[in-house]
Amino acid sequence: MSVAAVYLPEAEDDVAAVYTYYEQQQAGLGDQFVEAVREVVDRIRSNPQLFGVFRRDIRAVPLTRFPYVVYYRDRGADVLIIAVQHGRRSSHAWRDEPEPGSAYPPTHRFVMTAITCPLPGG
């Protein structure tokens, strides 16, 4: 039995930004990205404990066709999608922590403004 998936607004922003980027590269590629996210989230919903713990209670699942990772938390009754980030991007950016060994403040997420794209839940 599947549980519900709840997306943080920042995770929706992640998907929207990547969708826009891929659509600018090639028409239809953004749709393929969103479908890849949807497929991974469906697998997460079907078995939230299947994937490895990344840090504390946060789990991570890489996409197969794209270099992105879905980070989520299993909350029992549902799964919370925390971020969808490039696999090479440091997770410190979305955890609001400084980079290791850095004297600089953390990198904050960018905020997207009014973007229309198909979101994974829809």
LINPEWO-V366117 format. One record per backbone hydrogen bond with DSSP energy under -0.5 kcal/mol. CO is the residue of the C=O (numbers start at 1). NH is the residue of the N-H. Records with the same first field share a line. If there is no record, write none. Layout:
CO=NH, NH
//
This chain:
4=79
6=81
8=11, 12
9=13
10=14
11=15
12=16
13=17
14=18
15=19
16=20
17=21
18=22
19=23
20=24
21=25
22=26
26=29, 30
28=32
29=33
30=34
31=35
32=36
33=37
34=38
35=39
36=40
37=41
38=42
39=43
40=44
41=45
42=46
43=47
45=3
47=50
52=60
55=58
57=74
58=54, 55
59=72
61=70
66=68
67=87
68=63
69=71, 85
70=61
71=82, 83
72=59
73=75, 80
75=77
77=4
78=75
79=6, 81
80=73, 82
81=8
83=71
85=69
86=89
90=93
91=94, 95
92=96, 97
99=102
110=112
115=117
119=122
//
